[in-house]
Amino acid sequence: MKSKAVFYHAGCPVCISAEQGITAALDKQRFEVEVVHLGEDSSRLSDAENAGVKSVPALVIEGQAYHINHGADLSALK
């Protein structure tokens, strides 16, 4: 069974670069990757917050949030 990985971003150049690197690096045999563009789908902000995301870009794997770089605070996306 694959683990779920969710990559949250806001569409900025830092986020797009991180998305490309992360999605290429994750083992597709082990992870099902969902990419969530919070700038286009603000209804998912609460999902990101509940997962522990404080800023984007961020990757959540098995309930653990990993902040990759500091592109934008979630509060700036509301």
C-alpha positions in Angstrom: 0.0 0.0 0.0 1.3 3.5 -0.9 1.7 6.2 1.6 0.0 9.5 0.8 2.1 12.6 0.3 0.5 16.0 -0.1 2.5 18.9 -1.5 1.0 22.3 -0.6 2.0 25.5 -2.5 0.9 28.9 -3.6 2.1 29.0 -7.2 5.1 31.3 -6.7 8.4 30.5 -8.5 9.9 29.0 -5.3 6.9 26.7 -4.9 6.9 25.6 -8.5 10.6 24.7 -8.3 10.0 22.8 -5.1 7.0 21.0 -6.6 9.1 19.8 -9.6 11.9 18.6 -7.4 9.7 16.9 -4.8 7.5 15.1 -7.3 10.5 13.9 -9.3 12.3 12.7 -6.2 9.6 10.8 -4.4 9.5 7.1 -5.2 6.2 6.6 -7.1 6.1 3.0 -5.9 6.0 4.1 -2.3 4.1 7.4 -2.4 0.8 8.6 -3.9 1.5 12.4 -4.4 -1.3 15.0 -4.4 -0.3 18.5 -5.3 -2.5 21.3 -3.8 -2.2 24.8 -5.2 -3.7 26.9 -2.4 -3.7 30.0 -4.5 -6.3 28.3 -6.8 -8.1 26.2 -4.1 -8.3 28.2 -0.9 -10.9 25.7 0.4 -8.0 23.4 1.2 -6.3 25.9 3.6 -8.0 24.3 6.6 -6.6 20.9 5.4 -3.1 22.4 5.3 -3.5 24.0 8.7 -4.8 20.8 10.3 -1.8 19.0 8.9 0.6 21.4 10.6 1.6 23.5 7.6 2.6 27.0 8.6 4.1 28.2 5.3 4.3 27.0 1.8 5.9 25.2 0.0 5.4 22.3 2.4 5.1 18.5 2.0 3.0 16.4 4.4 3.8 12.7 4.6 2.0 10.4 6.9 0.8 13.3 9.1 4.2 15.0 9.4 4.7 18.4 7.8 8.0 19.3 6.2 8.6 22.9 5.4 10.8 23.1 2.3 11.5 26.8 1.9 9.7 29.9 3.0 7.6 31.2 0.2 4.5 32.5 2.0 2.8 32.1 5.4 -0.6 30.4 5.3 -2.1 33.6 6.8 -1.1 35.5 3.7 -3.2 33.2 1.6 -6.5 33.8 3.5 
